[in-house]
Amino acid sequence: MKTVVALLFCVLVLGGGLLAWQDGRMAGVPALGQDPAEQALRKRARELLEALQFKDFAQAASFARADSSQPAESAAAQRLVQRAFGLQPERLNMRNPRVTRVTLDSSRLRGRTYVRFTQEELNREGRAREREKALEAVFYWRRAELAAPWLLRLDVTSR
């Protein structure tokens, strides 16, 4: 009986690890069969989500600029947040962000990242359930050539 339980435990742990690996949640470990362009775009999207989560709007705005030597305009990222999520940036608390899917076009020059997170509206009265909602968003990306970095287009679809 102990060996059956131990075997079942090992199978569950290995299966969970494989699932996390395939989903891209294990940072630095590429998923099986994942295109390097998809990996690069997934990483870029994770960095963008982290910048938005910690309200680093200057860093978030830099994802839309090809020339990183110029200072980014954080107002553009703040407008993006307000348009996409319907909240003023200072009232947005983004929790548990994750990239769920990445798609590329046939030229590998345009891409979309699908993300999910929990949005909490800060400074609002009411129950926690009324202030929180699960959101899905699609970020659109482009690059000039295959060797160029991915740049964020400033339009987002969210629901």
DSSP file (Angstrom, degrees, kcal/mol; ACC not computed):
  #  RESIDUE AA STRUCTURE BP1 BP2  ACC     N-H-->O    O-->H-N    N-H-->O    O-->H-N    TCO  KAPPA ALPHA  PHI   PSI    X-CA   Y-CA   Z-CA
    1    1 A M     >        0   0    0      0, 0.0     4,-2.2     0, 0.0     5,-0.2   0.000 360.0 360.0 360.0 -41.0    0.0    0.0    0.0
    2    2 A K  H  >  +     0   0    0      1,-0.2     4,-2.6     2,-0.2     5,-0.2   0.884 360.0  51.3 -63.7 -37.8    2.8    2.4    0.9
    3    3 A T  H  > S+     0   0    0      2,-0.2     4,-2.6     1,-0.2    -1,-0.2   0.867 108.4  51.6 -68.5 -34.6    4.5    1.8   -2.5
    4    4 A V  H  > S+     0   0    0      2,-0.2     4,-2.6     1,-0.2    -2,-0.2   0.926 112.3  45.6 -66.1 -44.1    1.2    2.6   -4.3
    5    5 A V  H  X S+     0   0    0     -4,-2.2     4,-2.5     2,-0.2    -2,-0.2   0.913 114.4  48.3 -65.0 -42.9    0.8    5.8   -2.5
    6    6 A A  H  X S+     0   0    0     -4,-2.6     4,-2.3     2,-0.2    -2,-0.2   0.904 112.8  48.4 -64.3 -41.1    4.4    6.8   -3.0
    7    7 A L  H  X S+     0   0    0     -4,-2.6     4,-2.3     2,-0.2    -2,-0.2   0.917 111.9  49.0 -64.8 -43.5    4.1    5.9   -6.7
    8    8 A L  H  X S+     0   0    0     -4,-2.6     4,-2.3     1,-0.2    -2,-0.2   0.903 110.8  51.0 -62.3 -41.8    0.9    7.9   -7.0
    9    9 A F  H  X S+     0   0    0     -4,-2.5     4,-2.5     2,-0.2    -2,-0.2   0.924 110.1  49.1 -61.5 -45.4    2.6   10.9   -5.3
   10   10 A C  H  X S+     0   0    0     -4,-2.3     4,-2.6     1,-0.2     5,-0.2   0.901 110.7  50.4 -61.8 -41.5    5.6   10.7   -7.7
   11   11 A V  H  X S+     0   0    0     -4,-2.3     4,-2.6     2,-0.2    -1,-0.2   0.917 111.7  48.1 -63.5 -43.2    3.3   10.6  -10.7
   12   12 A L  H  X S+     0   0    0     -4,-2.3     4,-2.6     2,-0.2    -2,-0.2   0.912 113.0  47.3 -64.3 -43.0    1.3   13.7   -9.4
   13   13 A V  H  X S+     0   0    0     -4,-2.5     4,-2.4     2,-0.2    -2,-0.2   0.932 115.0  45.4 -65.3 -45.5    4.5   15.7   -8.7
   14   14 A L  H  X S+     0   0    0     -4,-2.6     4,-2.4    -5,-0.2    -2,-0.2   0.901 113.7  50.0 -65.3 -39.9    6.0   14.9  -12.1
   15   15 A G  H  X S+     0   0    0     -4,-2.6     4,-2.3    -5,-0.2    -2,-0.2   0.911 111.7  47.8 -64.3 -42.6    2.8   15.6  -13.9
   16   16 A G  H  X S+     0   0    0     -4,-2.6     4,-2.4     2,-0.2    -2,-0.2   0.896 112.2  49.7 -64.9 -40.4    2.4   18.9  -12.1
   17   17 A G  H  X S+     0   0    0     -4,-2.4     4,-2.2     2,-0.2    -2,-0.2   0.901 110.9  49.5 -64.2 -41.0    6.0   19.8  -12.9
   18   18 A L  H  X S+     0   0    0     -4,-2.4     4,-2.6     2,-0.2    -2,-0.2   0.902 110.7  50.4 -64.7 -41.0    5.5   18.9  -16.6
   19   19 A L  H  X S+     0   0    0     -4,-2.3     4,-2.1     2,-0.2    -2,-0.2   0.932 111.9  46.8 -62.4 -45.9    2.3   21.0  -16.7
   20   20 A A  H  X>S+     0   0    0     -4,-2.4     5,-2.1     1,-0.2     6,-0.8   0.876 112.8  51.0 -63.9 -36.8    4.1   24.0  -15.2
   21   21 A W  H ><5S+     0   0    0     -4,-2.2     3,-0.9     1,-0.2    -2,-0.2   0.928 111.5  46.2 -66.4 -45.8    7.0   23.6  -17.6
   22   22 A Q  H 3<5S+     0   0    0     -4,-2.6    -2,-0.2     1,-0.2    -1,-0.2   0.841 109.7  55.1 -65.8 -33.5    4.8   23.4  -20.6
   23   23 A D  H 3<5S-     0   0    0     -4,-2.1    -1,-0.2    -5,-0.2    -2,-0.2   0.579 113.8-117.4 -78.0  -9.3    2.8   26.4  -19.5
   24   24 A G  T <<5S+     0   0    0     -3,-0.9    -3,-0.2    -4,-0.5     4,-0.1   0.652  78.5 125.1  84.4  15.1    6.0   28.5  -19.2
   25   25 A R      < +     0   0    0     -5,-2.1     2,-1.1    -6,-0.2    -4,-0.2   0.636  52.0  81.7 -83.5 -13.4    5.7   29.1  -15.5
   26   26 A M  S >  S-     0   0    0     -6,-0.8     3,-1.8     3,-0.2    -1,-0.1  -0.779  86.0-136.8 -93.5  98.2    9.1   27.7  -14.7
   27   27 A A  T 3  S+     0   0    0     -2,-1.1    -2,-0.1     1,-0.3    -3,-0.0  -0.224  80.7  14.2 -59.9 136.3   11.3   30.7  -15.5
   28   28 A G  T 3  S+     0   0    0      1,-0.1    -1,-0.3    -4,-0.1    -2,-0.0   0.312 101.4 100.8  85.5  -9.4   14.4   30.0  -17.5
   29   29 A V  S <  S-     0   0    0     -3,-1.8    -3,-0.2    -5,-0.1    -1,-0.1  -0.925  71.0-134.9-111.3 110.2   13.4   26.5  -18.5
   30   30 A P        -     0   0    0      0, 0.0     2,-0.1     0, 0.0     3,-0.1  -0.332  20.7-117.2 -66.6 143.6   12.1   26.4  -22.1
   31   31 A A    >   -     0   0    0      1,-0.1     3,-1.5    -9,-0.1    -9,-0.1  -0.388  41.7 -83.6 -75.3 156.3    8.9   24.5  -22.8
   32   32 A L  T 3  S-     0   0    0      1,-0.3    -1,-0.1    -2,-0.1     3,-0.1  -0.390 108.8  -4.0 -61.9 129.7    9.0   21.4  -25.0
   33   33 A G  T 3  S+     0   0    0      1,-0.2     2,-0.4    -2,-0.1    -1,-0.3   0.591  90.8 149.8  68.4  11.2    8.6   22.4  -28.7
   34   34 A Q    <   -     0   0    0     -3,-1.5    -1,-0.2     1,-0.1     5,-0.0  -0.650  50.0-117.1 -84.3 132.3    8.2   26.1  -28.0
   35   35 A D     >  -     0   0    0     -2,-0.4     4,-2.3     1,-0.1     3,-0.3  -0.358  17.0-127.1 -62.0 138.1    9.4   28.4  -30.7
   36   36 A P  H  > S+     0   0    0      0, 0.0     4,-2.4     0, 0.0     5,-0.2   0.842 111.8  55.6 -57.8 -33.3   12.3   30.7  -29.6
   37   37 A A  H  > S+     0   0    0      2,-0.2     4,-2.2     1,-0.2     5,-0.2   0.899 108.2  47.9 -66.3 -39.0   10.3   33.7  -30.9
   38   38 A E  H  > S+     0   0    0     -3,-0.3     4,-2.8     2,-0.2     5,-0.2   0.905 110.8  51.4 -65.9 -40.8    7.3   32.6  -28.7
   39   39 A Q  H  X S+     0   0    0     -4,-2.3     4,-2.4     2,-0.2    -2,-0.2   0.922 110.7  48.1 -61.2 -43.9    9.6   32.2  -25.7
   40   40 A A  H  X S+     0   0    0     -4,-2.4     4,-2.2     1,-0.2    -1,-0.2   0.899 113.8  46.7 -64.4 -40.6   11.1   35.7  -26.3
   41   41 A L  H  X S+     0   0    0     -4,-2.2     4,-2.5     2,-0.2    -2,-0.2   0.894 111.0  51.6 -69.7 -39.3    7.6   37.2  -26.6
   42   42 A R  H  X S+     0   0    0     -4,-2.8     4,-2.2     2,-0.2    -2,-0.2   0.914 111.6  47.9 -61.0 -43.1    6.3   35.4  -23.5
   43   43 A K  H  X S+     0   0    0     -4,-2.4     4,-2.1     2,-0.2    -2,-0.2   0.916 111.5  50.0 -64.1 -43.2    9.3   36.7  -21.5
   44   44 A R  H  X S+     0   0    0     -4,-2.2     4,-2.1     1,-0.2    -2,-0.2   0.901 110.6  49.8 -62.5 -41.7    8.7   40.2  -22.8
   45   45 A A  H  X S+     0   0    0     -4,-2.5     4,-2.6     2,-0.2    -1,-0.2   0.887 108.7  52.4 -66.1 -38.6    5.0   40.1  -21.8
   46   46 A R  H  X S+     0   0    0     -4,-2.2     4,-2.2     1,-0.2    -1,-0.2   0.906 109.0  50.3 -62.5 -40.3    5.9   38.8  -18.3
   47   47 A E  H  X S+     0   0    0     -4,-2.1     4,-2.1     2,-0.2    -2,-0.2   0.895 110.3  50.1 -64.4 -39.6    8.3   41.8  -17.9
   48   48 A L  H  X S+     0   0    0     -4,-2.1     4,-2.5     2,-0.2     5,-0.2   0.933 110.3  49.6 -63.2 -46.1    5.5   44.2  -19.0
   49   49 A L  H  X S+     0   0    0     -4,-2.6     4,-2.8     1,-0.2    -2,-0.2   0.890 110.0  51.3 -61.0 -39.4    3.1   42.6  -16.5
   50   50 A E  H  X S+     0   0    0     -4,-2.2     4,-1.9     2,-0.2    -1,-0.2   0.906 109.4  50.0 -64.9 -40.8    5.6   42.9  -13.7
   51   51 A A  H  <>S+     0   0    0     -4,-2.1     5,-3.0     1,-0.2    -2,-0.2   0.913 114.5  44.7 -63.6 -41.8    6.2   46.6  -14.6
   52   52 A L  H ><5S+     0   0    0     -4,-2.5     3,-1.3     3,-0.2    -2,-0.2   0.893 110.1  55.3 -68.3 -38.9    2.4   47.3  -14.5
   53   53 A Q  H 3<5S+     0   0    0     -4,-2.8    41,-0.3     1,-0.3    -1,-0.2   0.881 114.1  39.6 -61.6 -38.2    1.9   45.3  -11.4
   54   54 A F  T 3<5S-     0   0    0     -4,-1.9    -1,-0.3    -5,-0.2    -2,-0.2   0.208 114.1-117.4 -99.1  15.7    4.5   47.4   -9.5
   55   55 A K  T < 5 +     0   0    0     -3,-1.3     2,-1.2     1,-0.2    -3,-0.2   0.814  60.5 151.3  56.5  37.8    3.3   50.6  -11.2
   56   56 A D     >< +     0   0    0     -5,-3.0     4,-2.3     1,-0.2    -1,-0.2  -0.698  12.6 168.8 -95.0  79.6    6.6   51.3  -12.9
   57   57 A F  H  > S+     0   0    0     -2,-1.2     4,-2.4     1,-0.2    20,-0.2   0.786  70.5  57.6 -71.1 -28.6    4.9   53.2  -15.8
   58   58 A A  H  > S+     0   0    0      2,-0.2     4,-1.2     1,-0.2    -1,-0.2   0.925 110.8  44.3 -65.5 -42.5    8.2   54.5  -17.3
   59   59 A Q  H  4 S+     0   0    0      2,-0.2     4,-0.5     1,-0.2     3,-0.3   0.908 113.1  51.5 -66.1 -41.7    9.4   51.0  -17.6
   60   60 A A  H >< S+     0   0    0     -4,-2.3     3,-1.1     1,-0.2    -2,-0.2   0.887 108.1  52.0 -63.0 -38.8    6.1   49.8  -19.0
   61   61 A A  H >< S+     0   0    0     -4,-2.4     3,-1.6     1,-0.2    -1,-0.2   0.791  97.2  67.9 -68.5 -26.4    6.2   52.6  -21.6
   62   62 A S  G >< S+     0   0    0     -4,-1.2     3,-1.1     1,-0.3    -1,-0.2   0.691  84.6  71.7 -68.0 -16.2    9.6   51.6  -22.7
   63   63 A F  G <  S+     0   0    0     -3,-1.1    89,-2.9    -4,-0.5    -1,-0.3   0.670  96.9  51.4 -71.2 -15.3    8.2   48.3  -24.1
   64   64 A A  G <  S+     0   0    0     -3,-1.6     2,-0.4    87,-0.3    -1,-0.2   0.418  97.5  83.2 -98.8   0.1    6.6   50.4  -26.9
   65   65 A R    <   -     0   0    0     -3,-1.1    87,-0.1    -4,-0.2     3,-0.1  -0.875  57.3-160.5-112.0 136.7    9.9   52.2  -27.9
   66   66 A A  S    S+     0   0    0     -2,-0.4     2,-0.9     1,-0.2    -1,-0.1   0.843  86.2  62.6 -77.2 -35.3   12.6   50.9  -30.2
   67   67 A D    >   -     0   0    0      1,-0.2     3,-0.8     4,-0.0    -1,-0.2  -0.801  61.0-179.5 -96.6 102.7   15.2   53.3  -28.8
   68   68 A S  T 3  S+     0   0    0     -2,-0.9    -1,-0.2     1,-0.2     4,-0.1   0.548  71.8  75.7 -80.4  -5.5   15.7   52.5  -25.1
   69   69 A S  T 3  S+     0   0    0      2,-0.1    -1,-0.2     0, 0.0    -2,-0.0   0.776  83.6  75.7 -76.1 -24.7   18.3   55.2  -24.7
   70   70 A Q  S <  S-     0   0    0     -3,-0.8     2,-0.1     1,-0.1    -5,-0.1  -0.631  98.1-102.7 -83.8 144.7   15.6   57.9  -24.7
   71   71 A P        -     0   0    0      0, 0.0     2,-0.2     0, 0.0    -1,-0.1  -0.445  39.3-121.8 -66.5 137.4   13.5   58.3  -21.6
   72   72 A A        -     0   0    0     -2,-0.1     2,-0.9    -4,-0.1   -10,-0.1  -0.491  16.9-118.5 -80.7 149.6   10.1   56.7  -22.0
   73   73 A E    >>  -     0   0    0    -12,-0.2     3,-1.1    -2,-0.2     4,-0.8  -0.787  21.6-165.6 -89.3 107.9    6.9   58.7  -21.5
   74   74 A S  H 3> S+     0   0    0     -2,-0.9     4,-2.1     1,-0.3     5,-0.2   0.723  81.3  72.7 -69.7 -19.3    5.1   57.1  -18.6
   75   75 A A  H 3> S+     0   0    0      1,-0.2     4,-2.4     2,-0.2    -1,-0.3   0.853  92.1  56.8 -62.9 -33.1    1.9   59.0  -19.5
   76   76 A A  H <> S+     0   0    0     -3,-1.1     4,-2.0     2,-0.2    -1,-0.2   0.915 108.5  45.7 -64.1 -42.3    1.4   56.7  -22.5
   77   77 A A  H  X S+     0   0    0     -4,-0.8     4,-2.3   -20,-0.2    -2,-0.2   0.872 111.3  52.6 -68.3 -36.3    1.5   53.7  -20.3
   78   78 A Q  H  X S+     0   0    0     -4,-2.1     4,-2.3     2,-0.2    -2,-0.2   0.895 109.4  48.8 -66.7 -38.7   -0.9   55.3  -17.9
   79   79 A R  H  X S+     0   0    0     -4,-2.4     4,-2.7     2,-0.2     5,-0.2   0.891 109.7  53.3 -65.1 -38.6   -3.3   56.1  -20.7
   80   80 A L  H  X S+     0   0    0     -4,-2.0     4,-2.7     2,-0.2     5,-0.3   0.927 110.0  47.1 -60.7 -45.8   -3.0   52.5  -21.8
   81   81 A V  H  X S+     0   0    0     -4,-2.3     4,-2.6     1,-0.2     6,-0.6   0.922 113.6  48.0 -62.2 -44.8   -3.9   51.2  -18.3
   82   82 A Q  H  X S+     0   0    0     -4,-2.3     4,-1.3     1,-0.2    -2,-0.2   0.907 116.0  43.2 -65.2 -41.5   -6.9   53.6  -18.1
   83   83 A R  H  < S+     0   0    0     -4,-2.7    -2,-0.2     2,-0.2    -1,-0.2   0.904 119.3  42.5 -70.2 -41.2   -8.2   52.6  -21.5
   84   84 A A  H  < S+     0   0    0     -4,-2.7    -2,-0.2    -5,-0.2    -3,-0.2   0.886 128.2  25.0 -75.3 -39.4   -7.7   48.9  -21.1
   85   85 A F  H  < S-     0   0    0     -4,-2.6    -3,-0.2    -5,-0.3    -2,-0.2   0.468  95.7-124.8-111.1  -3.1   -8.9   48.4  -17.6
   86   86 A G  S  < S+     0   0    0     -4,-1.3     2,-0.3    -5,-0.3    -4,-0.2   0.723  75.4 102.4  70.1  21.3  -11.3   51.3  -17.1
   87   87 A L  S    S-     0   0    0     -6,-0.6    -2,-0.2    -5,-0.1    -1,-0.2  -0.952  80.6-103.5-133.4 152.2   -9.4   52.6  -14.0
   88   88 A Q    >   -     0   0    0     -2,-0.3     3,-2.2     1,-0.1     4,-0.4  -0.570  42.2-117.3 -67.7 140.9   -7.1   55.3  -13.2
   89   89 A P  G >  S+     0   0    0      0, 0.0     3,-1.3     0, 0.0    -1,-0.1   0.824 112.7  57.4 -54.6 -35.9   -3.6   53.7  -12.8
   90   90 A E  G 3  S+     0   0    0      1,-0.2    -2,-0.0     3,-0.0   -12,-0.0   0.680 105.5  52.2 -71.4 -14.1   -3.2   54.7   -9.2
   91   91 A R  G <  S+     0   0    0     -3,-2.2    31,-3.2    30,-0.1     2,-0.5   0.424  90.0  98.1 -97.8   0.3   -6.4   52.8   -8.4
   92   92 A L  E <   -A  121   0A   0     -3,-1.3     2,-0.5    -4,-0.4    29,-0.2  -0.785  46.1-177.3 -96.0 126.4   -5.4   49.6  -10.0
   93   93 A N  E     -A  120   0A   0     27,-2.1    27,-2.3    -2,-0.5     2,-0.5  -0.967  12.7-161.5-118.1 111.9   -4.0   46.7   -8.0
   94   94 A M  E     -A  119   0A   0     -2,-0.5     2,-0.3   -41,-0.3    25,-0.2  -0.828  12.0-177.5 -98.4 123.6   -3.0   43.8  -10.3
   95   95 A R  E     +A  118   0A   0     23,-2.9    23,-2.9    -2,-0.5    -2,-0.0  -0.914  56.2   5.2-123.2 150.2   -2.5   40.4   -8.7
   96   96 A N  E    S-     0   0A   0     -2,-0.3    -1,-0.2    21,-0.2     2,-0.2   0.861  74.4-174.1  52.7  48.1   -1.5   37.0  -10.0
   97   97 A P  E     +     0   0A   0      0, 0.0     2,-0.3     0, 0.0    20,-0.2  -0.491   8.8 166.9 -73.2 141.6   -0.6   38.1  -13.5
   98   98 A R  E     -A  116   0A   0     18,-2.0    18,-2.3    -2,-0.2     2,-0.6  -0.987  38.4-122.6-153.1 146.1    0.3   35.3  -15.9
   99   99 A V  E     +A  115   0A   0     -2,-0.3    16,-0.3    16,-0.2     3,-0.1  -0.790  27.9 179.7 -86.8 120.4    0.7   34.9  -19.6
  100  100 A T  E     +     0   0A   0     14,-2.9     2,-0.3    -2,-0.6    15,-0.2   0.772  60.8   3.5 -95.6 -28.2   -1.7   32.1  -20.7
  101  101 A R  E     -A  114   0A   0     13,-1.4    13,-2.9     2,-0.0     2,-0.4  -0.994  52.3-157.6-158.5 149.9   -1.0   32.0  -24.5
  102  102 A V  E     -A  113   0A   0     -2,-0.3     2,-0.4    11,-0.2    11,-0.2  -1.000  13.3-175.8-130.6 131.5    1.2   33.4  -27.2
  103  103 A T  E     -A  112   0A   0      9,-2.4     9,-2.7    -2,-0.4     2,-0.3  -0.981   3.4-167.2-128.4 144.5    0.4   33.5  -30.9
  104  104 A L  E     -A  111   0A   0     -2,-0.4     7,-0.2     7,-0.2     2,-0.1  -0.916  21.2-120.0-124.2 151.5    2.5   34.7  -33.8
  105  105 A D    >   -     0   0    0      5,-2.2     3,-1.2    -2,-0.3     5,-0.0  -0.295  41.2 -94.1 -80.6 176.7    1.5   35.4  -37.4
  106  106 A S  T 3  S+     0   0    0      1,-0.3    -1,-0.1     2,-0.1    -2,-0.0   0.783 125.5  53.3 -66.6 -27.2    3.2   33.5  -40.3
  107  107 A S  T 3  S-     0   0    0      3,-0.0    -1,-0.3     1,-0.0    39,-0.1   0.631 101.5-134.0 -80.5 -12.5    5.8   36.2  -40.8
  108  108 A R  S <  S+     0   0    0     -3,-1.2    -2,-0.1     2,-0.2     3,-0.1   0.705  81.8 103.7  64.1  22.6    6.8   36.0  -37.1
  109  109 A L  S    S+     0   0    0      1,-0.1    34,-1.7    35,-0.1     2,-0.4   0.548  74.0  49.0-107.2 -13.1    6.8   39.8  -37.0
  110  110 A R  E     + B   0 142A   0     32,-0.2    -5,-2.2    40,-0.1     2,-0.3  -0.973  66.9 170.5-127.9 144.0    3.5   40.3  -35.2
  111  111 A G  E     -AB 104 141A   0     30,-1.9    30,-3.0    -2,-0.4     2,-0.4  -0.970  21.9-147.2-149.1 163.3    2.3   38.6  -32.1
  112  112 A R  E     -AB 103 140A   0     -9,-2.7    -9,-2.4    -2,-0.3     2,-0.5  -0.988   8.0-158.8-130.5 141.9   -0.4   38.5  -29.4
  113  113 A T  E     -AB 102 139A   0     26,-2.4    26,-2.6    -2,-0.4     2,-0.5  -0.989   8.4-151.6-120.8 130.4    0.0   37.6  -25.8
  114  114 A Y  E     -AB 101 138A   0    -13,-2.9   -14,-2.9    -2,-0.5   -13,-1.4  -0.870  21.6-177.2 -99.7 127.3   -3.1   36.5  -23.8
  115  115 A V  E     -AB  99 137A   0     22,-2.9    22,-2.4    -2,-0.5     2,-0.4  -0.900  14.5-162.0-127.6 154.2   -2.8   37.4  -20.1
  116  116 A R  E     +AB  98 136A   0    -18,-2.3   -18,-2.0    -2,-0.3     2,-0.3  -0.984  21.6 146.5-132.0 145.0   -5.0   36.8  -17.0
  117  117 A F  E     - B   0 135A   0     18,-2.0    18,-3.1    -2,-0.4     2,-0.5  -0.975  46.8-100.9-163.9 168.3   -4.9   38.5  -13.6
  118  118 A T  E     -AB  95 134A   0    -23,-2.9   -23,-2.9    -2,-0.3     2,-0.5  -0.886  33.8-154.3 -99.3 126.8   -7.1   39.6  -10.8
  119  119 A Q  E     -AB  94 133A   0     14,-3.1    14,-2.1    -2,-0.5     2,-0.5  -0.877   9.3-170.9-103.4 129.5   -7.8   43.3  -10.8
  120  120 A E  E     -AB  93 132A   0    -27,-2.3   -27,-2.1    -2,-0.5     2,-0.7  -0.981  18.1-138.7-119.3 130.7   -8.7   45.0   -7.6
  121  121 A E  E     -A   92   0A   0     10,-2.2     3,-0.4    -2,-0.5   -29,-0.2  -0.791  23.9-148.1 -88.9 117.9  -10.0   48.6   -7.5
  122  122 A L  S    S+     0   0    0    -31,-3.2     3,-0.1    -2,-0.7   -31,-0.0  -0.402  71.8  26.9 -82.6 160.7   -8.3   50.5   -4.7
  123  123 A N  S    S+     0   0    0      1,-0.2     2,-0.4    -2,-0.1    -1,-0.2   0.864  90.5 125.4  57.3  41.3   -9.8   53.3   -2.7
  124  124 A R        -     0   0    0     -3,-0.4    -1,-0.2     2,-0.1     2,-0.1  -0.997  56.5-130.8-131.6 133.9  -13.4   52.0   -3.2
  125  125 A E        +     0   0    0     -2,-0.4     2,-0.2    -3,-0.1     0, 0.0  -0.393  61.8  65.8 -75.5 157.6  -15.9   51.2   -0.6
  126  126 A G  S    S-     0   0    0     -2,-0.1    -2,-0.1     4,-0.0     5,-0.0  -0.596  86.9 -33.9 122.7 177.4  -17.8   48.0   -0.7
  127  127 A R    >>  -     0   0    0     -2,-0.2     4,-1.3     1,-0.1     3,-0.5  -0.270  54.1-116.3 -69.4 156.6  -17.2   44.3   -0.3
  128  128 A A  H 3> S+     0   0    0      1,-0.2     4,-1.4     2,-0.2     3,-0.2   0.875 115.5  57.6 -61.6 -37.0  -14.0   42.7   -1.5
  129  129 A R  H 34 S+     0   0    0      1,-0.2    -1,-0.2     2,-0.2    -2,-0.0   0.820 105.5  50.6 -65.2 -29.5  -15.8   40.7   -4.1
  130  130 A E  H <4 S+     0   0    0     -3,-0.5    -1,-0.2     1,-0.2    -2,-0.2   0.789 111.7  47.4 -76.9 -27.7  -17.3   43.9   -5.6
  131  131 A R  H  < S+     0   0    0     -4,-1.3   -10,-2.2    -3,-0.2     2,-0.3   0.676 107.6  66.3 -85.7 -18.0  -13.8   45.5   -5.9
  132  132 A E  E  <  +B  120   0A   0     -4,-1.4     2,-0.3   -12,-0.2   -12,-0.2  -0.791  54.3 163.7-108.3 146.3  -12.1   42.4   -7.4
  133  133 A K  E     -B  119   0A   0    -14,-2.1   -14,-3.1    -2,-0.3     2,-0.4  -0.968  37.2-116.0-155.5 148.3  -12.6   40.8  -10.8
  134  134 A A  E     -B  118   0A   0     -2,-0.3     2,-0.4   -16,-0.2   -16,-0.2  -0.692  38.3-166.2 -82.2 131.5  -10.8   38.4  -12.9
  135  135 A L  E     -B  117   0A   0    -18,-3.1   -18,-2.0    -2,-0.4     2,-0.4  -0.915  16.8-161.2-122.8 147.0   -9.6   39.9  -16.2
  136  136 A E  E     +B  116   0A   0     -2,-0.4    23,-2.5   -20,-0.2     2,-0.3  -0.978  18.6 178.6-119.5 139.5   -8.3   38.6  -19.4
  137  137 A A  E     -BC 115 158A   0    -22,-2.4   -22,-2.9    -2,-0.4     2,-0.5  -0.967  21.9-143.7-139.6 155.3   -6.4   40.9  -21.8
  138  138 A V  E     -BC 114 157A   0     19,-2.8    19,-1.8    -2,-0.3     2,-0.4  -0.985  13.5-161.7-120.8 122.2   -4.7   40.6  -25.1
  139  139 A F  E     -BC 113 156A   0    -26,-2.6   -26,-2.4    -2,-0.5     2,-0.4  -0.872  11.5-143.6-102.1 136.8   -1.5   42.6  -25.8
  140  140 A Y  E     -B  112   0A   0     15,-0.9    13,-3.0    13,-0.4     2,-0.3  -0.837  19.5-174.6-104.5 137.7   -0.4   43.2  -29.4
  141  141 A W  E     -BC 111 152A   0    -30,-3.0   -30,-1.9    -2,-0.4     2,-0.3  -0.867   6.8-179.1-129.8 158.5    3.2   43.2  -30.3
  142  142 A R  E     -BC 110 151A   0      9,-2.3     9,-3.3    -2,-0.3     2,-0.3  -0.972   6.8-166.4-150.2 162.8    5.3   43.9  -33.5
  143  143 A R        -     0   0    0    -34,-1.7     7,-0.1    -2,-0.3     3,-0.1  -0.981  25.4-131.7-151.1 151.6    8.9   43.9  -34.6
  144  144 A A  S    S-     0   0    0     -2,-0.3     2,-0.3     5,-0.3    -1,-0.1   0.857  88.3  -2.0 -73.9 -36.4   10.6   45.3  -37.7
  145  145 A E  S >  S-     0   0    0      4,-0.1     3,-1.2   -37,-0.1    -1,-0.1  -0.927  81.8 -94.1-148.8 170.0   12.6   42.2  -38.4
  146  146 A L  T 3  S+     0   0    0     -2,-0.3    -2,-0.0     1,-0.3    -1,-0.0   0.800 123.1  47.3 -62.5 -30.0   13.2   38.8  -36.9
  147  147 A A  T 3  S+     0   0    0      2,-0.1    -1,-0.3    -4,-0.0    -3,-0.0   0.591  94.1  97.5 -86.5 -10.2   16.3   39.9  -35.0
  148  148 A A  S <  S-     0   0    0     -3,-1.2     2,-0.1     1,-0.1     3,-0.1  -0.375  82.5-101.2 -77.8 156.4   14.6   43.0  -33.6
  149  149 A P        -     0   0    0      0, 0.0    -5,-0.3     0, 0.0     2,-0.3  -0.398  41.6 -97.4 -73.8 155.4   13.1   43.2  -30.1
  150  150 A W        -     0   0    0     -7,-0.1     2,-0.4    -2,-0.1    -7,-0.2  -0.549  39.1-157.8 -72.4 134.3    9.4   42.9  -29.7
  151  151 A L  E     -C  142   0A   0     -9,-3.3    -9,-2.3    -2,-0.3     2,-0.3  -0.945  15.8-121.4-117.2 137.7    7.6   46.3  -29.3
  152  152 A L  E     -C  141   0A   0    -89,-2.9     2,-0.4    -2,-0.4   -11,-0.2  -0.577  17.0-140.7 -76.9 131.5    4.2   46.7  -27.6
  153  153 A R  E     -     0   0A   0    -13,-3.0     2,-1.5    -2,-0.3   -13,-0.4  -0.759  23.8-121.2 -86.2 142.0    1.5   48.3  -29.7
  154  154 A L  E    S+     0   0A   0     -2,-0.4     2,-0.4   -90,-0.1    -1,-0.1  -0.205  82.8  92.3 -86.0  48.8   -0.5   50.7  -27.6
  155  155 A D  E     -     0   0A   0     -2,-1.5   -15,-0.9   -15,-0.2     2,-0.4  -0.991  50.5-178.9-137.7 136.4   -3.9   48.9  -28.0
  156  156 A V  E     -C  139   0A   0     -2,-0.4     2,-0.5   -17,-0.1   -17,-0.2  -0.973  18.6-148.0-133.9 142.1   -5.2   46.3  -25.7
  157  157 A T  E     +C  138   0A   0    -19,-1.8   -19,-2.8    -2,-0.4     2,-0.3  -0.958  27.3 172.9-108.7 128.9   -8.3   44.2  -25.7
  158  158 A S  E      C  137   0A   0     -2,-0.5   -21,-0.2   -21,-0.2    -2,-0.0  -0.967 360.0 360.0-136.1 154.0   -9.7   43.3  -22.3
  159  159 A R              0   0    0    -23,-2.5   -22,-0.2    -2,-0.3    -1,-0.1   0.272 360.0 360.0-150.2 360.0  -12.7   41.6  -20.8
